[in-house]
């Protein structure tokens, strides 16, 4: 009898709804599984920030909780994509999480999951279903940084359809207006013209090399670069 009562109480607690106080939605994501997962997410985030440095109409984040019901059960109605982008929203970097009902009902336009042994089944199944049916996220991708498995889907008539790769094996994101593809075993962005979108560090190196070549050319012409 005591066991039955304990089981009943446990089931009641598991189904208990949590009503969140306004503005107290902290991200509640577990640590990333490996350093490789971390560096991949940072690369996606920083490269997009560099490319869109003049834009203030999007929010991109990694490993941040998305809450999508103000009355949630303990294990439901929140998800933490590894990387996501929301378009048409202020860039505000001070968000503690993404709370759909406090963001004009906006869900991510693009989600990228970085697969791991413990999450791959969920990313390919349960999460894909939620992103399709509840989030209605137009573009969904997953990438395994170890096996280099890479797939993408776009929402057509309410159902995810595989995105056809181009000749380089890249997948087009209509939402980002960019390709995603594998370069040096990392998932990277490419422009519609096929140019690699650099990270800030790569861009800085490229600018330095450009300046050095210009200085060398000026010296060949007998012009002191410091006098220009």
N, C-alpha and C positions, 0 to 999 in steps of 0.2 A: 504493500500500500504506500509506504514511504517512497519507494522507487518510482511508483506511478505519479505521485504528487510532484516529485522532483523533476521528472521528465516533462510533466505538464507545465510547471513553472518555467523550465528552460525553454520550451517551445514558445511560451508566451513572451519571454524576454527577447528571443530571436526575432519575433514578428513585431516587436514594439517599434512604433514610429518615432522618429526623432524630429522635433520641430526646431529648426535652427534659428537662433537670434539673428536679427538683421545685421549684416556686415561681419559675421564671425565665421567665415568659411575659409579656413586654412587648408592648404594643400595637404593631402594625407597619402602620399605615394611612398612605396617601399624604395629602398636604395637600388640604384641600377646594378645589374648583375656583374658587369665587368667594366674595366677601364675603356675597353674598345667601344662598348655601348655609349659610355659617357662622351668620348671624343667624337663619335659619329653624330650624336645629337647636337653637340656644341658646334660642329662644323656646319650642319644644316642651318642652325640658328644664326650664326655669325655671318655666313655667306649671304643669307637673305637680307640681313640687316645692312650689310655693305651695299648690296645691289639696290635696296630700297631706302637708302639713307636719307633721301629727300622726301620720302612719303611719311605721312602721319595718319594713315587711314587703315591700319591693320594692327593685329596683335598676334605675335608668334611666341610660342613657349614650348619648353620641353619638360616632360615628367611632372606635369602640373594637373591637379585634380579638376575635372569638370563635374559640377553638380547640376543635375537637370530636373530635380523635383524638390520643392520646399518642404515636402513631407516625405521623408525617405525612411525605408527600413534600414536596419543596420548594415546590410550587405548589398543594398540595391540603390539604383538611381544616382550613382556616381561612377565615373570612369577616369582613368589617368592615361591618356595617349602618350606615347613616348615623345611625339612632336606633332604640333598642330598649328594651323594658321586660320585666323578669323579675319575676313575682309570687311571693309565698311564700318570700322569701329575705331575709337581713339586708341592710340598706341600705348597709353598709360602702362608703364613698366612696374607700377606699385601694386598690381593685383596680386592677392594672396592665392587666388585660384580663379577658375572661370565659372561664374554662377549664371546659368542661362537666363533665369527669370529676372536677374538684375542687369542683364545686358540686352534688353529689348528682344529677348527670345532667340538671340543669335546662337547658332551652333557652328562648329568649325567648318570652313570651306574645304580644307585639306587636312587629312590625318596621315601620319606615317608611323607605323609600328616597327621597332627594331626587334626582330625575333630573337628568342633565346630558347634553350631547352625547356624551361619551365613555363614559358608564355606562348610558344608557337601555336599550340593547339587552340588556345583561347583566341589568339589574334586572327587565326584563319577561320574560326567558327563563330563563337559567341559574340566577340567584339565586332566582327564583320557584320553580323546580323543586326546588332544594335546600331552601328553606324549607318547601316542602310535603312532600317525601319523606323528608328527613333530620331537619330541625329539628322538623317537625310543629308549626310555629308557628301557633296558631289564627287570628290576625288579621294580615294583611299589606296594607300600603298603599304607594302611591307618589304623589309629588307633584312637578310641575315648577314651580319658582318663576318661570319666565319665560313659559311658555305657559299655566300654571295647569291643566295636565292633572292630573286627580286620580282615582284608582281605588282600590278596596279589595276584599279577598277574605277570606272566612272558610272555615275548614277544615270540610268536611262529608263524612263517610264517607271520609276520607283524601284528598279532592280539594278544591282551592280553587274556591269558587263566588263569583261577583261579589256584593258587598253592594248591595242596592237602596237608592238615595238617598231621603231624605224630601223633603217639598215644598220645603225650602230647599236641597236638593242635598247635604245632609250625610250622612255614612255612620256608622252605629252600630258602635262597637267593644264587643262583648259582654265582652271581657276587661277593658277599662278602665271599662266602664259609662259611657262618654262618647261623644258625637258628635265626629267630625272634619269640619271644613268650612272653606271659604275665606272669609276676612273681611279686607277691605282688602288683598287680594292676598297674604295669608299663610295658611298652614295653621294652624288654631286648634282648641282644644277647646271644646265646648259641653256643658253639663249636660243631663240628660234633660228638664229643664224649658225648655231653649232658652237658658239664660243663658251668655254668653261667659265662659270661664275667663280671668281676667286674668293678666298677667305680674305679678311682684312690684312693678315700677315703676308699672304701671297701678293696682294695688290700693292702693299708697301714695297716689297722687294722689286716688283715689276716697275714701279715708279722710280725707284732708286737706279735700276739698271738703265732705264730710259734717260734719266738725267745724266748718268755717266757717259752714255753714248753720245749725247748731245754735246757735253763738255769736250769729249775727245774730238768730235767733228769740228768744233769751233777752234780748238788748238791747231788742228790741221790747216785751218784757214788763217792762222796767225792772229786769232782773236782770243783775248783773255776772258774766259767765262765770268770771272769775278767782276769784270768791268761792265758787264751788261746789266 
